[in-house]
Amino acid sequence: MAGEPLRTFLRHLRRAVGPDGSSVSDAELLERFVSRRDEAAFEVLVWRHAGLVLGVCGRLLRQPEDIEDIFQATFLALARRAGSIGKRESLASWLYKVAYRVALRVRIRAAREAARRQRVADLPAPPPAGSNVGPDLRSLLDEEINRLPEKYRAAVVLCYLESKTTEEAARQLGCARGTVCSRLSWARRRLRGRLTRRGLALPAAGLTAVLAPSAAPAALVDATTQAAVVFASGQAAGPLTGQAVALAEGVVRAMMLSKAKVVAVVVLVLGALSLGACVCVQPVLAEKPGAEEAPALVRGSGDGVRMPAEAPAKLGLQVAEVKPRAAAKAQLLSFTGSLAIDPDHLSRVRCRCPAAEVIEVGKADGKDGSRDLRAGDKVRKGQVLAVLESSEVAAKKNDLIDALVQLKLDQKILEASQTAYDKGALPYLDYMAARRAVEADRNAVNRAERTLTIWGVPEKQLEAVRKEAGDRERKPETEKARKARLKDWSRVEVTAPEDGTLLERNVSLGEVVVDGTVNLFQIAKLDRLKVLAQASEADLPVLEALKPEQRCWTIRPIADRDAPAAEGSIDTVAVTIDPSRHTLLVTGSVDNAAGRLRAGQAVTVSIDLAPPSGEVTLPAGAIVEEGGQTFVFVQPDAKQFFYEQRRVSVVRRGGDVVHVRARLTPEEKRQGFQTLRRGDRVVTAGAAELKAILDDLKAGEDR
């Protein structure tokens, strides 16, 4: 079968149809292999789809040897099961699904082994070198693509994972180009919606850039092709690793069991050696063998799957009854944080006038009133913090006096002009000139007053300037009095805007202040401080469920645990979560009338929770997470191998257990959540395998 004639044919085939046989469809090549055991046709298929298979393996696994094993196992399975593939035009989608499921099972099995050895949680694999896309997005994209119905997944795989044009995909699938475009549009909307619910977005670069196929080494393709042809005949697969052959054998056995192209069973039987059972775990009861040959989808209020009699044992399924809880006690939710000054109670005092010299620093109140103010001193609203001397302020006050005096004089001239004009003794133009002079004087007065107000001169000093202008009109000012007045008017008092504690003093005697943006003083009210606490992501459901009367907490300094607790209230819970630490910011305030707490202090935040009621505690292994939703599987009848899926609401998590809600709110009922009751038999091991089987049965129904 394999030999020089085949190699010659392959070379002729590549010359005739291109390097990858692009003019010959997958269905034609597959038919040649099935009917004639045509190694050349199979090699073209391997070359054509090698990048697709290698790409999905590389996104899920980190070990090169595992990637090669699954690559080879996928094509070995294709060689053995080629005759049973119904939709041969969708071969790329078939290969993608097999490779994804086998890689996923190998990844889960490796994680379990690592957890047993190291007793640490498995970390997600880093992205391939050179990728700027996070590992979460890449793996989630593969997960969501795998969940698409067959006809949509086939279009996505061809156009986005194998970089084919819509015309090429239409020819491959045997449909119109418009049909391919509409399927791609539907798939993109579905992917975008599912990723959005997970807090992610489709990359701007597009799916092709993120999920580009990987280049396959020629040696790997050649070895896989030769071994696959041998493997198809039921013989040993030559030089391939035992792992690759074992994986392929598992795929073939699973396909034969499912009898209906349910690829989930393919992968699940491979790695279904579950971990030890949790407390109170009961073995799955036996049933008469031979009742059913393949898993079956059962529709209902909660969709489920009916398994063959021998399948639960092979998958390692274990169940446990939901037990009644002991009398609940009040719980304490606790996390750490720090204190800060409330920005709404912080005042920044600045110099608003032009260049000025500090000629006096305010004095502290109390017994030690002879010393200058310093950080930590209490100040009162209106208390003098510093006195500045500014020649420009004095000059502007003098300009105001001149404008006021000139206004008075021009008003008298206008009155006389009005009388003369009325008698016909004054021309109209002269009368209008007198009116214009008065308006100009008023504008000058307004400009001077506005400037002084902007510079922070209080109304009391402006009133003194107006009085001085009135006195000047009645009695001329001497030069000596003028100099004394200018010296006094050059003084600018900087006062406290409110009661509080002086946090900063940034001026010294004799210093010249030229920058109006610099804080001369900072004053804060410290009788109530802001609390910034970092809560665990797992505490979010509890925090969101707090009623208004429960949104209070107690604060204790970490460094002084004997200090009395201070009472405070919760204001906000952040709408975003720190992805690196998986924490969220909770803000609020705490009473500090006694002054024992300090801004910047590390504290412990405690929230008293009402005794939990209406909750069920399950082993963490019973929970299946998918698409931001949480599911469990329940076996209603211990004598029947039927497992019903229920969507549950997680209240909180702790260690190796998860607490789910047993009584639902109206909103949760509307969203489709279901409850667990006393005596329900919950699958505690193998739930992930059941979920994958159920999803694939649903996908097969959509085809």
TACOR-V700587 format. One record per backbone hydrogen bond with DSSP energy under -0.5 kcal/mol. CO is the residue of the C=O (numbers start at 0). NH is the residue of the N-H. E is the energy in kcal/mol with one decimal. If there is no record, write none. Layout:
co=[CO:CO]
nh=[NH:NH]
e=[E:E]
This chain:
co=[2:3:4:5:6:7:8:9:10:11:12:13:16:16:17:20:24:25:26:27:28:29:30:31:31:32:36:37:38:39:40:41:42:43:44:45:48:49:50:50:51:52:53:54:55:56:61:62:63:64:65:66:67:68:69:70:71:72:73:74:75:76:77:80:81:83:85:86:87:89:90:91:92:93:94:95:96:97:98:99:100:101:102:103:104:105:106:107:108:109:110:111:112:113:114:127:133:134:135:136:137:138:139:140:141:142:143:144:148:148:149:150:151:152:153:154:155:155:156:156:157:164:165:166:167:168:169:169:175:176:177:178:179:180:181:182:183:184:185:186:187:188:189:190:191:192:193:194:194:195:202:205:206:208:216:217:218:219:220:221:222:223:224:225:226:227:228:229:229:230:236:240:241:242:243:244:245:246:247:248:249:250:251:252:253:254:260:261:261:262:263:264:266:266:270:271:277:281:287:295:297:302:303:304:304:305:307:307:309:310:311:311:316:317:317:318:319:321:328:330:330:331:332:334:335:336:337:338:339:340:341:342:344:346:346:347:348:348:349:355:356:356:357:359:361:365:367:370:373:376:378:379:382:384:385:386:386:387:388:389:390:391:392:393:394:395:396:397:398:399:400:401:402:403:404:405:406:407:408:409:410:411:412:413:414:415:416:417:418:419:419:420:426:427:428:429:430:431:432:433:434:435:436:437:438:439:440:441:442:443:444:445:446:447:448:449:450:451:452:457:457:458:459:460:461:462:463:464:465:466:467:468:469:470:477:478:479:480:481:482:483:484:485:487:489:491:492:493:493:495:499:500:500:501:503:507:510:510:511:512:513:514:517:517:519:520:521:521:522:523:523:526:528:529:530:530:531:532:532:534:535:536:538:539:540:541:542:546:546:547:549:550:552:553:554:555:556:559:565:566:567:568:571:576:577:577:581:582:583:584:585:586:586:587:588:589:591:597:600:601:601:602:603:604:605:606:608:613:613:615:615:617:618:619:623:625:628:629:630:631:632:633:633:636:639:640:642:643:645:645:646:647:648:651:653:655:656:657:657:658:658:659:664:665:666:667:668:676:679:679:680:681:681:684:685:686:687:688:689:690:691:692:693:694:695:696:697:698:698:699]
nh=[6:7:8:9:10:11:12:13:14:15:16:17:21:22:20:23:28:29:30:31:32:33:34:35:37:36:38:41:42:43:44:45:46:47:48:49:52:53:54:213:55:56:57:58:59:60:63:66:67:68:69:70:71:72:73:74:75:76:77:78:79:80:81:83:84:85:87:89:90:93:94:95:96:97:98:99:100:101:102:103:104:105:106:107:108:109:110:111:112:113:114:115:116:117:118:130:137:138:139:140:141:142:143:144:145:146:147:147:151:152:153:154:155:156:157:158:159:160:160:161:163:168:169:170:171:172:173:174:179:180:181:182:183:184:185:186:187:188:189:190:191:192:193:194:195:196:197:197:199:198:205:209:210:211:220:221:222:223:224:225:226:227:228:229:230:231:232:232:234:233:239:244:245:246:247:248:249:250:251:252:253:254:255:256:257:258:262:264:265:266:267:268:269:270:272:273:280:318:290:305:303:644:297:306:642:295:310:311:313:314:315:316:283:683:684:281:681:678:611:332:608:333:606:604:533:602:531:599:529:342:344:345:524:348:522:349:519:520:351:512:358:388:509:386:372:368:370:363:376:501:499:382:495:361:493:358:359:491:356:393:394:395:396:397:398:399:400:401:402:403:404:405:406:407:408:409:410:411:412:413:414:415:416:417:418:419:420:421:422:424:425:423:430:431:432:433:434:435:436:437:438:439:440:441:442:443:444:445:446:447:448:449:450:451:452:453:454:456:455:460:461:462:463:464:465:466:467:468:469:470:471:472:473:474:481:482:483:484:485:486:487:488:489:490:389:387:494:384:385:381:378:502:523:375:521:510:357:512:513:355:515:517:350:519:505:348:502:503:346:500:525:591:589:339:532:587:337:534:585:583:538:539:542:543:544:545:545:549:550:550:551:569:567:605:565:603:559:562:554:590:552:588:586:578:581:582:536:577:534:573:532:570:571:530:568:528:594:600:338:557:558:336:555:334:553:332:330:661:662:617:659:657:621:622:630:628:625:647:623:645:682:635:643:639:641:306:304:633:631:647:673:649:660:658:656:619:653:617:659:650:651:615:668:669:670:672:671:679:321:681:634:319:683:317:689:690:691:692:693:694:695:696:697:698:699:700:701:149:702:702]
e=[-2.2:-2.9:-2.6:-2.7:-2.3:-2.4:-3.1:-2.7:-2.3:-2.1:-2.6:-2.0:-0.6:-0.8:-1.3:-1.7:-2.2:-2.8:-2.1:-2.2:-2.0:-2.6:-2.8:-2.4:-0.8:-1.8:-1.0:-1.9:-2.5:-2.0:-1.9:-2.4:-2.8:-2.7:-2.1:-1.2:-2.2:-2.9:-2.1:-1.9:-2.0:-2.0:-2.3:-1.6:-1.1:-2.0:-0.5:-2.0:-2.4:-2.1:-2.3:-2.2:-2.6:-2.6:-2.3:-1.5:-2.4:-2.4:-1.7:-2.4:-2.2:-2.6:-0.9:-1.5:-1.1:-0.6:-1.4:-1.5:-1.3:-2.0:-2.8:-2.5:-2.4:-2.3:-2.8:-2.7:-2.4:-2.5:-2.5:-2.5:-2.2:-2.4:-2.4:-2.4:-2.6:-2.4:-2.1:-2.3:-2.2:-2.4:-2.3:-2.2:-2.1:-3.0:-2.1:-2.1:-1.8:-2.4:-2.6:-2.4:-2.0:-2.3:-2.7:-2.7:-2.4:-1.1:-0.6:-1.2:-0.6:-2.7:-2.6:-1.1:-2.1:-2.9:-2.0:-2.4:-2.7:-1.1:-0.7:-1.1:-2.3:-2.5:-2.2:-2.2:-2.4:-2.6:-1.3:-2.0:-1.6:-2.5:-2.5:-2.2:-2.5:-2.3:-2.4:-2.5:-2.7:-2.1:-2.4:-2.9:-2.9:-2.5:-2.4:-2.6:-2.2:-1.8:-0.7:-0.5:-2.9:-1.8:-1.4:-1.4:-3.0:-0.5:-2.0:-2.8:-2.5:-2.3:-2.6:-2.4:-2.2:-2.5:-2.1:-1.5:-2.8:-2.2:-0.6:-1.0:-1.4:-1.9:-1.3:-1.9:-2.7:-2.5:-2.3:-2.8:-2.3:-2.2:-2.5:-2.6:-2.4:-2.4:-2.2:-1.9:-2.6:-2.3:-1.2:-0.8:-0.9:-1.6:-2.8:-1.8:-0.8:-1.1:-0.8:-1.0:-1.5:-1.5:-0.9:-2.9:-2.7:-2.9:-2.6:-0.6:-2.4:-2.2:-0.7:-0.8:-1.5:-2.6:-0.8:-2.4:-0.6:-2.5:-1.4:-3.3:-2.8:-2.0:-0.6:-0.5:-3.1:-0.6:-2.9:-3.3:-2.3:-2.2:-2.8:-2.6:-2.9:-0.5:-2.1:-1.2:-2.0:-0.6:-2.6:-0.5:-2.6:-1.6:-0.7:-3.5:-0.7:-2.5:-3.0:-2.8:-2.4:-1.0:-1.3:-2.2:-1.9:-3.3:-1.9:-2.1:-2.1:-3.5:-3.3:-2.4:-1.4:-3.3:-2.4:-1.7:-2.5:-2.2:-2.2:-2.2:-2.2:-1.8:-2.1:-2.6:-2.3:-2.5:-2.9:-2.6:-2.0:-2.2:-2.1:-2.7:-2.1:-1.7:-2.0:-2.3:-2.1:-2.1:-2.5:-2.4:-1.8:-2.4:-2.6:-2.2:-1.4:-2.7:-0.8:-1.1:-1.8:-2.4:-1.9:-1.7:-1.7:-2.5:-1.9:-1.5:-2.1:-2.2:-1.9:-2.4:-2.2:-2.0:-2.3:-2.6:-2.5:-2.1:-2.4:-2.6:-2.3:-2.1:-2.3:-2.5:-1.9:-2.5:-1.6:-0.6:-1.6:-2.4:-1.5:-1.8:-2.0:-2.1:-2.2:-2.0:-1.6:-2.3:-2.3:-1.3:-1.2:-2.7:-2.0:-2.2:-2.1:-2.5:-2.5:-2.1:-2.1:-2.8:-1.0:-1.3:-2.9:-3.3:-0.6:-3.5:-1.5:-3.2:-2.6:-0.6:-2.1:-4.0:-1.5:-1.9:-3.0:-0.6:-0.6:-2.1:-0.7:-1.2:-0.5:-0.6:-3.1:-3.0:-3.4:-1.3:-3.6:-3.0:-0.6:-3.2:-2.0:-2.6:-0.6:-1.6:-2.2:-0.7:-3.0:-2.4:-1.6:-1.4:-2.4:-2.7:-1.3:-0.5:-1.0:-1.9:-0.7:-1.0:-2.5:-2.0:-2.1:-2.1:-2.3:-3.0:-0.6:-1.5:-2.5:-2.8:-1.6:-2.2:-2.2:-0.6:-2.6:-0.6:-2.2:-3.0:-2.6:-2.9:-2.8:-2.6:-1.6:-2.5:-1.7:-2.0:-1.2:-1.7:-1.7:-2.2:-0.5:-2.1:-1.8:-2.1:-2.3:-2.9:-1.0:-4.4:-1.2:-0.5:-3.0:-2.7:-2.0:-1.4:-2.7:-1.7:-2.6:-2.0:-2.3:-2.8:-3.1:-0.8:-3.2:-1.5:-1.0:-2.9:-2.2:-2.7:-2.2:-0.5:-3.5:-0.6:-2.9:-2.7:-2.0:-2.6:-2.3:-2.9:-0.6:-3.1:-1.2:-2.9:-2.3:-2.2:-1.7:-2.3:-1.3:-2.2:-2.1:-0.8:-3.1:-2.1:-0.5:-1.6:-1.9:-2.3:-2.0:-2.2:-2.6:-2.5:-2.1:-2.2:-2.2:-2.4:-2.5:-1.5:-1.3:-0.6:-0.7:-0.6]
